[in-house]
Protein backbone atom coordinates (compact mmCIF):
# COMPACT_ATOMS: atom_id res chain seq x y z
CA UNK A 1 0.00 0.00 0.00
CA UNK A 2 1.57 3.28 -1.05
CA UNK A 3 2.08 6.15 1.37
CA UNK A 4 -0.01 8.36 -0.90
CA UNK A 5 -3.24 6.48 -0.20
CA UNK A 6 -5.85 8.82 1.24
CA UNK A 7 -8.10 6.04 2.45
CA UNK A 8 -6.74 3.02 4.29
CA UNK A 9 -8.48 -0.26 3.50
CA UNK A 10 -10.13 -1.91 6.48
CA UNK A 11 -10.10 -5.70 6.69
CA UNK A 12 -12.70 -7.58 8.69
CA UNK A 13 -11.67 -10.74 10.53
CA UNK A 14 -14.02 -13.24 12.16
CA UNK A 15 -12.79 -14.19 14.65
CA UNK A 16 -9.95 -13.37 17.09
CA UNK A 17 -8.43 -16.74 17.86
CA UNK A 18 -4.68 -17.35 17.78
CA UNK A 19 -4.62 -17.41 13.97
CA UNK A 20 -6.96 -14.46 13.56
CA UNK A 21 -4.86 -12.31 15.89
CA UNK A 22 -1.67 -13.28 14.08
CA UNK A 23 -3.20 -12.29 10.75
CA UNK A 24 -4.49 -9.04 12.25
CA UNK A 25 -1.04 -8.08 13.53
CA UNK A 26 0.54 -8.89 10.15
CA UNK A 27 -2.02 -6.75 8.31
CA UNK A 28 -1.59 -3.84 10.73
CA UNK A 29 2.17 -3.98 10.29
CA UNK A 30 1.65 -3.46 6.56
CA UNK A 31 -0.66 -0.47 6.85
CA UNK A 32 -4.12 -2.04 6.86
CA UNK A 33 -6.81 -1.29 9.39
CA UNK A 34 -8.38 -4.37 10.97
CA UNK A 35 -11.83 -4.71 12.53
CA UNK A 36 -13.95 -7.44 14.06
CA UNK A 37 -17.22 -7.99 15.88
CA UNK A 38 -16.62 -9.56 19.29
CA UNK A 39 -20.21 -9.27 20.45
CA UNK A 40 -21.00 -12.22 22.69
CA UNK A 41 -17.41 -13.47 22.71
CA UNK A 42 -15.29 -14.28 25.76
CA UNK A 43 -13.16 -11.80 27.66
CA UNK A 44 -10.05 -13.61 26.39
CA UNK A 45 -11.16 -13.05 22.79
CA UNK A 46 -11.84 -9.36 23.39
CA UNK A 47 -8.48 -8.96 25.14
CA UNK A 48 -6.67 -10.61 22.20
CA UNK A 49 -8.36 -8.23 19.77
CA UNK A 50 -7.41 -5.19 21.83
CA UNK A 51 -3.82 -6.38 22.15
CA UNK A 52 -3.64 -6.57 18.35
CA UNK A 53 -5.10 -3.03 18.00
CA UNK A 54 -8.15 -4.42 16.23
CA UNK A 55 -11.17 -2.12 16.06
CA UNK A 56 -14.16 -3.61 17.86
CA UNK A 57 -17.34 -2.95 15.88
CA UNK A 58 -20.75 -3.32 17.52
CA UNK A 59 -22.37 -5.56 14.90
CA UNK A 60 -21.95 -7.63 11.77
CA UNK A 61 -23.88 -4.92 9.95
CA UNK A 62 -21.14 -2.39 10.71
CA UNK A 63 -18.51 -4.94 9.73
CA UNK A 64 -19.90 -5.46 6.23
CA UNK A 65 -20.49 -1.72 5.80
CA UNK A 66 -16.91 -0.80 6.57
CA UNK A 67 -14.88 -3.76 5.28
CA UNK A 68 -14.57 -4.67 1.58
CA UNK A 69 -12.73 -7.86 2.60
CA UNK A 70 -13.85 -10.26 5.34
CA UNK A 71 -11.66 -13.16 6.39
CA UNK A 72 -13.37 -16.07 8.13
CA UNK A 73 -10.91 -17.77 10.50
CA UNK A 74 -13.00 -19.81 12.95
CA UNK A 75 -13.19 -23.39 14.25
CA UNK A 76 -14.54 -25.68 11.49
CA UNK A 77 -17.79 -26.20 13.39
CA UNK A 78 -18.50 -22.45 13.12
CA UNK A 79 -17.59 -21.93 9.45
CA UNK A 80 -21.07 -22.18 7.96
CA UNK A 81 -22.69 -20.16 10.73
CA UNK A 82 -20.12 -17.39 10.23
CA UNK A 83 -20.84 -17.26 6.50
CA UNK A 84 -24.57 -17.09 7.28
CA UNK A 85 -23.95 -14.19 9.69
CA UNK A 86 -22.33 -12.18 6.90
CA UNK A 87 -25.12 -13.05 4.46
CA UNK A 88 -27.72 -11.95 7.01
CA UNK A 89 -25.90 -8.67 7.60
CA UNK A 90 -25.83 -7.97 3.87
CA UNK A 91 -29.44 -8.98 3.24
CA UNK A 92 -30.77 -5.57 4.20
CA UNK A 93 -29.00 -3.88 1.33
CA UNK A 94 -26.25 -2.37 3.47
CA UNK A 95 -23.85 -2.42 0.50
CA UNK A 96 -24.35 -1.81 -3.19
CA UNK A 97 -20.87 -2.98 -4.15
CA UNK A 98 -19.56 -6.50 -3.60
CA UNK A 99 -17.33 -7.57 -0.75
CA UNK A 100 -14.90 -10.45 -0.75
CA UNK A 101 -15.71 -13.19 1.73
CA UNK A 102 -12.56 -15.30 2.09
CA UNK A 103 -13.18 -18.56 3.90
CA UNK A 104 -9.91 -19.82 5.41
CA UNK A 105 -11.36 -22.61 7.51
CA UNK A 106 -10.54 -26.30 7.68
CA UNK A 107 -13.64 -27.60 5.92
CA UNK A 108 -14.38 -30.11 3.17
CA UNK A 109 -14.83 -29.08 -0.48
CA UNK A 110 -18.56 -29.85 -0.20
CA UNK A 111 -18.86 -27.51 2.81
CA UNK A 112 -17.02 -24.75 0.94
CA UNK A 113 -19.24 -25.20 -2.12
CA UNK A 114 -22.30 -25.13 0.11
CA UNK A 115 -21.27 -21.77 1.56
CA UNK A 116 -20.71 -20.34 -1.90
CA UNK A 117 -24.18 -21.51 -2.98
CA UNK A 118 -25.69 -20.06 0.19
CA UNK A 119 -24.41 -16.60 -0.73
CA UNK A 120 -25.78 -17.01 -4.27
CA UNK A 121 -29.22 -18.05 -3.03
CA UNK A 122 -29.28 -15.16 -0.57
CA UNK A 123 -28.63 -12.78 -3.50
CA UNK A 124 -26.17 -10.71 -1.50
CA UNK A 125 -23.16 -8.87 -3.00
CA UNK A 126 -20.44 -11.38 -2.10
CA UNK A 127 -17.49 -12.68 -4.07
CA UNK A 128 -16.63 -15.97 -2.39
CA UNK A 129 -13.06 -17.22 -2.20
CA UNK A 130 -12.17 -20.68 -0.94
CA UNK A 131 -8.90 -20.72 1.01
CA UNK A 132 -6.89 -22.67 3.54
CA UNK A 133 -4.10 -21.98 5.98
CA UNK A 134 -1.07 -24.27 6.02
CA UNK A 135 1.28 -23.47 8.87
CA UNK A 136 1.46 -21.53 12.13
CA UNK A 137 0.00 -18.05 12.73
CA UNK A 138 2.00 -15.09 11.41
CA UNK A 139 4.47 -13.77 13.93
CA UNK A 140 7.21 -11.18 14.13
CA UNK A 141 10.39 -13.15 14.65
CA UNK A 142 12.67 -10.11 14.92
CA UNK A 143 12.44 -6.38 15.50
CA UNK A 144 11.27 -4.51 12.41
CA UNK A 145 13.92 -2.65 10.46
CA UNK A 146 13.19 1.08 10.30
CA UNK A 147 14.69 1.45 6.83
CA UNK A 148 12.27 1.89 3.94
CA UNK A 149 12.23 -1.26 1.84
CA UNK A 150 12.26 -1.19 -1.94
CA UNK A 151 9.68 -3.98 -2.18
CA UNK A 152 7.28 -6.05 -0.09
CA UNK A 153 9.71 -8.98 -0.31
CA UNK A 154 12.52 -6.91 1.17
CA UNK A 155 10.14 -5.64 3.83
CA UNK A 156 9.24 -9.21 4.83
CA UNK A 157 12.90 -10.17 5.03
CA UNK A 158 13.88 -7.14 7.09
CA UNK A 159 10.92 -7.15 9.44
CA UNK A 160 11.27 -10.83 10.30
CA UNK A 161 7.63 -11.79 9.74
CA UNK A 162 6.99 -15.49 9.31
CA UNK A 163 3.76 -16.36 7.52
CA UNK A 164 1.81 -19.53 6.77
CA UNK A 165 1.08 -20.56 3.20
CA UNK A 166 -2.47 -19.66 2.15
CA UNK A 167 -3.59 -21.32 -1.11
CA UNK A 168 -6.86 -19.95 -2.47
CA UNK A 169 -9.24 -20.99 -5.24
CA UNK A 170 -12.24 -19.58 -7.04
CA UNK A 171 -13.01 -17.48 -10.09
CA UNK A 172 -12.78 -14.03 -8.46
CA UNK A 173 -9.61 -11.94 -8.46
CA UNK A 174 -8.73 -9.80 -5.46
CA UNK A 175 -7.19 -7.24 -7.79
CA UNK A 176 -10.68 -6.02 -8.69
CA UNK A 177 -10.76 -4.03 -5.41
CA UNK A 178 -8.38 -1.39 -4.12
CA UNK A 179 -5.40 -2.88 -2.30
CA UNK A 180 -6.53 -6.39 -3.23
CA UNK A 181 -3.21 -7.33 -4.80
CA UNK A 182 -1.30 -5.94 -1.84
CA UNK A 183 -3.54 -7.84 0.57
CA UNK A 184 -2.92 -11.07 -1.34
CA UNK A 185 0.83 -10.52 -1.25
CA UNK A 186 0.94 -9.62 2.44
CA UNK A 187 -1.11 -12.70 3.40
CA UNK A 188 0.90 -15.01 1.12
CA UNK A 189 -2.13 -15.97 -0.97
CA UNK A 190 -1.47 -18.26 -3.93
CA UNK A 191 -4.23 -19.05 -6.40
CA UNK A 192 -4.22 -22.76 -7.27
CA UNK A 193 -7.48 -23.22 -9.19
CA UNK A 194 -10.55 -21.38 -10.49
CA UNK A 195 -12.73 -24.00 -8.78
CA UNK A 196 -14.30 -23.60 -5.34
CA UNK A 197 -13.29 -26.64 -3.30
CA UNK A 198 -9.72 -26.96 -4.54
CA UNK A 199 -8.11 -25.01 -1.70
CA UNK A 200 -10.27 -26.57 1.00
CA UNK A 201 -9.58 -30.01 -0.49
CA UNK A 202 -5.85 -29.36 -0.35
CA UNK A 203 -6.19 -28.43 3.32
CA UNK A 204 -8.06 -31.65 4.05
CA UNK A 205 -5.40 -33.81 2.41
CA UNK A 206 -2.57 -31.90 4.09
CA UNK A 207 -4.19 -32.03 7.54
CA UNK A 208 -4.99 -35.71 7.11
CA UNK A 209 -1.26 -36.41 7.06
CA UNK A 210 -0.08 -33.85 9.63
CA UNK A 211 -2.86 -34.14 12.20
CA UNK A 212 -3.48 -37.80 11.45
CA UNK A 213 0.11 -38.48 12.51
CA UNK A 214 -0.37 -36.50 15.73
CA UNK A 215 -3.41 -38.60 16.62
CA UNK A 216 -1.56 -41.85 15.86
CA UNK A 217 1.38 -40.74 18.00
CA UNK A 218 -0.95 -39.75 20.84
CA UNK A 219 -2.75 -43.08 20.77
CA UNK A 220 0.43 -45.14 20.34
CA UNK A 221 2.42 -43.48 23.14
CA UNK A 222 -0.57 -43.54 25.50
CA UNK A 223 -1.02 -47.26 24.92
CA UNK A 224 2.75 -47.86 25.20
CA UNK A 225 2.73 -46.04 28.53
CA UNK A 226 -0.06 -48.30 29.80
CA UNK A 227 1.97 -51.31 28.68
CA UNK A 228 5.10 -49.99 30.36
CA UNK A 229 7.05 -49.78 27.10
CA UNK A 230 6.85 -46.05 26.29
CA UNK A 231 10.58 -45.66 26.88
CA UNK A 232 11.32 -48.54 24.54
CA UNK A 233 9.01 -47.12 21.87
CA UNK A 234 10.80 -43.81 22.11
CA UNK A 235 14.20 -45.48 21.87
CA UNK A 236 13.26 -47.54 18.83
CA UNK A 237 11.73 -44.55 17.04
CA UNK A 238 14.80 -42.47 17.86
CA UNK A 239 17.06 -45.08 16.27
CA UNK A 240 14.97 -46.01 13.24
CA UNK A 241 12.78 -42.93 12.58
CA UNK A 242 14.28 -39.96 14.44
CA UNK A 243 12.22 -37.45 12.45
CA UNK A 244 9.01 -39.21 13.50
CA UNK A 245 10.02 -39.01 17.15
CA UNK A 246 10.96 -35.33 16.90
CA UNK A 247 7.62 -34.54 15.26
CA UNK A 248 5.68 -36.48 17.91
CA UNK A 249 7.52 -34.77 20.77
CA UNK A 250 6.54 -31.39 19.38
CA UNK A 251 3.11 -31.99 17.87
CA UNK A 252 1.44 -33.99 20.63
CA UNK A 253 1.89 -31.43 23.45
CA UNK A 254 1.14 -28.54 21.08
CA UNK A 255 -2.13 -30.21 20.04
CA UNK A 256 -3.89 -30.05 23.40
CA UNK A 257 -5.41 -26.53 23.22
CA UNK A 258 -6.55 -27.22 19.65
CA UNK A 259 -8.03 -30.70 20.13
CA UNK A 260 -11.61 -29.41 20.41
CA UNK A 261 -11.23 -27.70 17.02
CA UNK A 262 -9.73 -30.75 15.40
CA UNK A 263 -12.69 -33.02 16.17
CA UNK A 264 -14.83 -31.34 13.52
CA UNK A 265 -11.84 -30.97 11.19
CA UNK A 266 -11.30 -34.74 11.23
CA UNK A 267 -15.00 -35.23 10.48
CA UNK A 268 -14.64 -32.84 7.52
CA UNK A 269 -11.61 -34.84 6.37
CA UNK A 270 -13.65 -38.03 6.69
CA UNK A 271 -16.30 -36.52 4.41
CA UNK A 272 -13.64 -35.37 1.94
CA UNK A 273 -11.94 -38.74 1.73
CA UNK A 274 -15.33 -40.38 1.20
CA UNK A 275 -16.96 -37.88 -1.16
CA UNK A 276 -13.92 -36.96 -3.23
CA UNK A 277 -11.66 -39.99 -2.88
CA UNK A 278 -14.12 -42.85 -2.56
CA UNK A 279 -12.73 -44.08 0.77
CA UNK A 280 -14.73 -45.34 3.73
CA UNK A 281 -15.33 -42.85 6.54
CA UNK A 282 -14.20 -44.95 9.50
CA UNK A 283 -10.51 -43.99 9.60
CA UNK A 284 -10.89 -40.28 10.21
CA UNK A 285 -14.03 -40.74 12.25
CA UNK A 286 -11.80 -42.78 14.56
CA UNK A 287 -9.16 -40.06 14.55
CA UNK A 288 -11.86 -37.54 15.44
CA UNK A 289 -12.55 -39.79 18.42
CA UNK A 290 -8.93 -39.45 19.57
CA UNK A 291 -9.19 -35.66 19.62
CA UNK A 292 -12.61 -35.83 21.25
CA UNK A 293 -11.10 -37.89 24.07
CA UNK A 294 -8.29 -35.36 24.54
CA UNK A 295 -10.67 -32.40 24.42
CA UNK A 296 -12.90 -34.12 26.98
CA UNK A 297 -10.10 -34.79 29.44
CA UNK A 298 -10.87 -32.82 32.64
CA UNK A 299 -7.31 -31.47 32.82
CA UNK A 300 -5.68 -31.60 29.40
CA UNK A 301 -8.86 -30.45 27.67
CA UNK A 302 -8.70 -27.15 29.54
CA UNK A 303 -5.26 -26.14 28.24
CA UNK A 304 -5.13 -22.84 26.34
CA UNK A 305 -2.62 -21.42 23.89
CA UNK A 306 -0.26 -19.04 25.66
CA UNK A 307 -1.38 -20.29 29.08
CA UNK A 308 0.06 -23.80 29.12
CA UNK A 309 0.20 -25.66 32.44
CA UNK A 310 -0.09 -29.43 31.95
CA UNK A 311 0.79 -31.84 29.18
CA UNK A 312 3.84 -29.92 28.02
CA UNK A 313 5.76 -33.09 27.08
CA UNK A 314 4.94 -36.23 25.13
CA UNK A 315 5.54 -38.31 28.25
CA UNK A 316 3.16 -36.29 30.40
CA UNK A 317 0.41 -36.36 27.78
CA UNK A 318 0.77 -40.13 27.46
CA UNK A 319 0.66 -40.69 31.21
CA UNK A 320 -2.32 -38.39 31.81
CA UNK A 321 -4.36 -39.70 28.87
CA UNK A 322 -3.60 -43.27 29.95
CA UNK A 323 -4.90 -42.55 33.45
CA UNK A 324 -7.97 -40.75 32.09
CA UNK A 325 -8.89 -43.53 29.67
CA UNK A 326 -8.35 -46.19 32.35
CA UNK A 327 -10.80 -44.38 34.65
CA UNK A 328 -13.38 -44.27 31.85
CA UNK A 329 -12.92 -47.97 31.15
CA UNK A 330 -13.41 -48.91 34.81
CA UNK A 331 -16.59 -46.83 35.00
CA UNK A 332 -18.01 -48.69 32.01
CA UNK A 333 -17.29 -52.14 33.46
C-alpha positions as CSV (number, residue, x, y, z in Angstrom):
1,X,0.0,0.0,0.0
2,X,1.6,3.3,-1.0
3,X,2.1,6.1,1.4
4,X,0.0,8.4,-0.9
5,X,-3.2,6.5,-0.2
6,X,-5.9,8.8,1.2
7,X,-8.1,6.0,2.5
8,X,-6.7,3.0,4.3
9,X,-8.5,-0.3,3.5
10,X,-10.1,-1.9,6.5
11,X,-10.1,-5.7,6.7
12,X,-12.7,-7.6,8.7
13,X,-11.7,-10.7,10.5
14,X,-14.0,-13.2,12.2
15,X,-12.8,-14.2,14.7
16,X,-10.0,-13.4,17.1
17,X,-8.4,-16.7,17.9
18,X,-4.7,-17.3,17.8
19,X,-4.6,-17.4,14.0
20,X,-7.0,-14.5,13.6
21,X,-4.9,-12.3,15.9
22,X,-1.7,-13.3,14.1
23,X,-3.2,-12.3,10.7
24,X,-4.5,-9.0,12.3
25,X,-1.0,-8.1,13.5
26,X,0.5,-8.9,10.2
27,X,-2.0,-6.8,8.3
28,X,-1.6,-3.8,10.7
29,X,2.2,-4.0,10.3
30,X,1.6,-3.5,6.6
31,X,-0.7,-0.5,6.8
32,X,-4.1,-2.0,6.9
33,X,-6.8,-1.3,9.4
34,X,-8.4,-4.4,11.0
35,X,-11.8,-4.7,12.5
36,X,-13.9,-7.4,14.1
37,X,-17.2,-8.0,15.9
38,X,-16.6,-9.6,19.3
39,X,-20.2,-9.3,20.5
40,X,-21.0,-12.2,22.7
41,X,-17.4,-13.5,22.7
42,X,-15.3,-14.3,25.8
43,X,-13.2,-11.8,27.7
44,X,-10.1,-13.6,26.4
45,X,-11.2,-13.1,22.8
46,X,-11.8,-9.4,23.4
47,X,-8.5,-9.0,25.1
48,X,-6.7,-10.6,22.2
49,X,-8.4,-8.2,19.8
50,X,-7.4,-5.2,21.8
51,X,-3.8,-6.4,22.2
52,X,-3.6,-6.6,18.4
53,X,-5.1,-3.0,18.0
54,X,-8.2,-4.4,16.2
55,X,-11.2,-2.1,16.1
56,X,-14.2,-3.6,17.9
57,X,-17.3,-2.9,15.9
58,X,-20.7,-3.3,17.5
59,X,-22.4,-5.6,14.9
60,X,-22.0,-7.6,11.8
61,X,-23.9,-4.9,9.9
62,X,-21.1,-2.4,10.7
63,X,-18.5,-4.9,9.7
64,X,-19.9,-5.5,6.2
65,X,-20.5,-1.7,5.8
66,X,-16.9,-0.8,6.6
67,X,-14.9,-3.8,5.3
68,X,-14.6,-4.7,1.6
69,X,-12.7,-7.9,2.6
70,X,-13.8,-10.3,5.3
71,X,-11.7,-13.2,6.4
72,X,-13.4,-16.1,8.1
73,X,-10.9,-17.8,10.5
74,X,-13.0,-19.8,12.9
75,X,-13.2,-23.4,14.2
76,X,-14.5,-25.7,11.5
77,X,-17.8,-26.2,13.4
78,X,-18.5,-22.4,13.1
79,X,-17.6,-21.9,9.5
80,X,-21.1,-22.2,8.0
81,X,-22.7,-20.2,10.7
82,X,-20.1,-17.4,10.2
83,X,-20.8,-17.3,6.5
84,X,-24.6,-17.1,7.3
85,X,-24.0,-14.2,9.7
86,X,-22.3,-12.2,6.9
87,X,-25.1,-13.0,4.5
88,X,-27.7,-12.0,7.0
89,X,-25.9,-8.7,7.6
90,X,-25.8,-8.0,3.9
91,X,-29.4,-9.0,3.2
92,X,-30.8,-5.6,4.2
93,X,-29.0,-3.9,1.3
94,X,-26.3,-2.4,3.5
95,X,-23.9,-2.4,0.5
96,X,-24.4,-1.8,-3.2
97,X,-20.9,-3.0,-4.2
98,X,-19.6,-6.5,-3.6
99,X,-17.3,-7.6,-0.7
100,X,-14.9,-10.5,-0.8
101,X,-15.7,-13.2,1.7
102,X,-12.6,-15.3,2.1
103,X,-13.2,-18.6,3.9
104,X,-9.9,-19.8,5.4
105,X,-11.4,-22.6,7.5
106,X,-10.5,-26.3,7.7
107,X,-13.6,-27.6,5.9
108,X,-14.4,-30.1,3.2
109,X,-14.8,-29.1,-0.5
110,X,-18.6,-29.8,-0.2
111,X,-18.9,-27.5,2.8
112,X,-17.0,-24.7,0.9
113,X,-19.2,-25.2,-2.1
114,X,-22.3,-25.1,0.1
115,X,-21.3,-21.8,1.6
116,X,-20.7,-20.3,-1.9
117,X,-24.2,-21.5,-3.0
118,X,-25.7,-20.1,0.2
119,X,-24.4,-16.6,-0.7
120,X,-25.8,-17.0,-4.3
121,X,-29.2,-18.1,-3.0
122,X,-29.3,-15.2,-0.6
123,X,-28.6,-12.8,-3.5
124,X,-26.2,-10.7,-1.5
125,X,-23.2,-8.9,-3.0
126,X,-20.4,-11.4,-2.1
127,X,-17.5,-12.7,-4.1
128,X,-16.6,-16.0,-2.4
129,X,-13.1,-17.2,-2.2
130,X,-12.2,-20.7,-0.9
131,X,-8.9,-20.7,1.0
132,X,-6.9,-22.7,3.5
133,X,-4.1,-22.0,6.0
134,X,-1.1,-24.3,6.0
135,X,1.3,-23.5,8.9
136,X,1.5,-21.5,12.1
137,X,0.0,-18.1,12.7
138,X,2.0,-15.1,11.4
139,X,4.5,-13.8,13.9
140,X,7.2,-11.2,14.1
141,X,10.4,-13.1,14.6
142,X,12.7,-10.1,14.9
143,X,12.4,-6.4,15.5
144,X,11.3,-4.5,12.4
145,X,13.9,-2.7,10.5
146,X,13.2,1.1,10.3
147,X,14.7,1.5,6.8
148,X,12.3,1.9,3.9
149,X,12.2,-1.3,1.8
150,X,12.3,-1.2,-1.9
151,X,9.7,-4.0,-2.2
152,X,7.3,-6.0,-0.1
153,X,9.7,-9.0,-0.3
154,X,12.5,-6.9,1.2
155,X,10.1,-5.6,3.8
156,X,9.2,-9.2,4.8
157,X,12.9,-10.2,5.0
158,X,13.9,-7.1,7.1
159,X,10.9,-7.1,9.4
160,X,11.3,-10.8,10.3
161,X,7.6,-11.8,9.7
162,X,7.0,-15.5,9.3
163,X,3.8,-16.4,7.5
164,X,1.8,-19.5,6.8
165,X,1.1,-20.6,3.2
166,X,-2.5,-19.7,2.2
167,X,-3.6,-21.3,-1.1
168,X,-6.9,-20.0,-2.5
169,X,-9.2,-21.0,-5.2
170,X,-12.2,-19.6,-7.0
171,X,-13.0,-17.5,-10.1
172,X,-12.8,-14.0,-8.5
173,X,-9.6,-11.9,-8.5
174,X,-8.7,-9.8,-5.5
175,X,-7.2,-7.2,-7.8
176,X,-10.7,-6.0,-8.7
177,X,-10.8,-4.0,-5.4
178,X,-8.4,-1.4,-4.1
179,X,-5.4,-2.9,-2.3
180,X,-6.5,-6.4,-3.2
181,X,-3.2,-7.3,-4.8
182,X,-1.3,-5.9,-1.8
183,X,-3.5,-7.8,0.6
184,X,-2.9,-11.1,-1.3
185,X,0.8,-10.5,-1.2
186,X,0.9,-9.6,2.4
187,X,-1.1,-12.7,3.4
188,X,0.9,-15.0,1.1
189,X,-2.1,-16.0,-1.0
190,X,-1.5,-18.3,-3.9
191,X,-4.2,-19.1,-6.4
192,X,-4.2,-22.8,-7.3
193,X,-7.5,-23.2,-9.2
194,X,-10.6,-21.4,-10.5
195,X,-12.7,-24.0,-8.8
196,X,-14.3,-23.6,-5.3
197,X,-13.3,-26.6,-3.3
198,X,-9.7,-27.0,-4.5
199,X,-8.1,-25.0,-1.7
200,X,-10.3,-26.6,1.0
201,X,-9.6,-30.0,-0.5
202,X,-5.8,-29.4,-0.3
203,X,-6.2,-28.4,3.3
204,X,-8.1,-31.7,4.0
205,X,-5.4,-33.8,2.4
206,X,-2.6,-31.9,4.1
207,X,-4.2,-32.0,7.5
208,X,-5.0,-35.7,7.1
209,X,-1.3,-36.4,7.1
210,X,-0.1,-33.9,9.6
211,X,-2.9,-34.1,12.2
212,X,-3.5,-37.8,11.4
213,X,0.1,-38.5,12.5
214,X,-0.4,-36.5,15.7
215,X,-3.4,-38.6,16.6
216,X,-1.6,-41.9,15.9
217,X,1.4,-40.7,18.0
218,X,-0.9,-39.7,20.8
219,X,-2.7,-43.1,20.8
220,X,0.4,-45.1,20.3
221,X,2.4,-43.5,23.1
222,X,-0.6,-43.5,25.5
223,X,-1.0,-47.3,24.9
224,X,2.7,-47.9,25.2
225,X,2.7,-46.0,28.5
226,X,-0.1,-48.3,29.8
227,X,2.0,-51.3,28.7
228,X,5.1,-50.0,30.4
229,X,7.1,-49.8,27.1
230,X,6.8,-46.0,26.3
231,X,10.6,-45.7,26.9
232,X,11.3,-48.5,24.5
233,X,9.0,-47.1,21.9
234,X,10.8,-43.8,22.1
235,X,14.2,-45.5,21.9
236,X,13.3,-47.5,18.8
237,X,11.7,-44.6,17.0
238,X,14.8,-42.5,17.9
239,X,17.1,-45.1,16.3
240,X,15.0,-46.0,13.2
241,X,12.8,-42.9,12.6
242,X,14.3,-40.0,14.4
243,X,12.2,-37.5,12.5
244,X,9.0,-39.2,13.5
245,X,10.0,-39.0,17.2
246,X,11.0,-35.3,16.9
247,X,7.6,-34.5,15.3
248,X,5.7,-36.5,17.9
249,X,7.5,-34.8,20.8
250,X,6.5,-31.4,19.4
251,X,3.1,-32.0,17.9
252,X,1.4,-34.0,20.6
253,X,1.9,-31.4,23.5
254,X,1.1,-28.5,21.1
255,X,-2.1,-30.2,20.0
256,X,-3.9,-30.0,23.4
257,X,-5.4,-26.5,23.2
258,X,-6.6,-27.2,19.7
259,X,-8.0,-30.7,20.1
260,X,-11.6,-29.4,20.4
261,X,-11.2,-27.7,17.0
262,X,-9.7,-30.8,15.4
263,X,-12.7,-33.0,16.2
264,X,-14.8,-31.3,13.5
265,X,-11.8,-31.0,11.2
266,X,-11.3,-34.7,11.2
267,X,-15.0,-35.2,10.5
268,X,-14.6,-32.8,7.5
269,X,-11.6,-34.8,6.4
270,X,-13.7,-38.0,6.7
271,X,-16.3,-36.5,4.4
272,X,-13.6,-35.4,1.9
273,X,-11.9,-38.7,1.7
274,X,-15.3,-40.4,1.2
275,X,-17.0,-37.9,-1.2
276,X,-13.9,-37.0,-3.2
277,X,-11.7,-40.0,-2.9
278,X,-14.1,-42.9,-2.6
279,X,-12.7,-44.1,0.8
280,X,-14.7,-45.3,3.7
281,X,-15.3,-42.8,6.5
282,X,-14.2,-44.9,9.5
283,X,-10.5,-44.0,9.6
284,X,-10.9,-40.3,10.2
285,X,-14.0,-40.7,12.2
286,X,-11.8,-42.8,14.6
287,X,-9.2,-40.1,14.6
288,X,-11.9,-37.5,15.4
289,X,-12.5,-39.8,18.4
290,X,-8.9,-39.5,19.6
291,X,-9.2,-35.7,19.6
292,X,-12.6,-35.8,21.2
293,X,-11.1,-37.9,24.1
294,X,-8.3,-35.4,24.5
295,X,-10.7,-32.4,24.4
296,X,-12.9,-34.1,27.0
297,X,-10.1,-34.8,29.4
298,X,-10.9,-32.8,32.6
299,X,-7.3,-31.5,32.8
300,X,-5.7,-31.6,29.4
301,X,-8.9,-30.5,27.7
302,X,-8.7,-27.1,29.5
303,X,-5.3,-26.1,28.2
304,X,-5.1,-22.8,26.3
305,X,-2.6,-21.4,23.9
306,X,-0.3,-19.0,25.7
307,X,-1.4,-20.3,29.1
308,X,0.1,-23.8,29.1
309,X,0.2,-25.7,32.4
310,X,-0.1,-29.4,31.9
311,X,0.8,-31.8,29.2
312,X,3.8,-29.9,28.0
313,X,5.8,-33.1,27.1
314,X,4.9,-36.2,25.1
315,X,5.5,-38.3,28.3
316,X,3.2,-36.3,30.4
317,X,0.4,-36.4,27.8
318,X,0.8,-40.1,27.5
319,X,0.7,-40.7,31.2
320,X,-2.3,-38.4,31.8
321,X,-4.4,-39.7,28.9
322,X,-3.6,-43.3,29.9
323,X,-4.9,-42.5,33.4
324,X,-8.0,-40.7,32.1
325,X,-8.9,-43.5,29.7
326,X,-8.4,-46.2,32.3
327,X,-10.8,-44.4,34.7
328,X,-13.4,-44.3,31.9
329,X,-12.9,-48.0,31.1
330,X,-13.4,-48.9,34.8
331,X,-16.6,-46.8,35.0
332,X,-18.0,-48.7,32.0
333,X,-17.3,-52.1,33.5
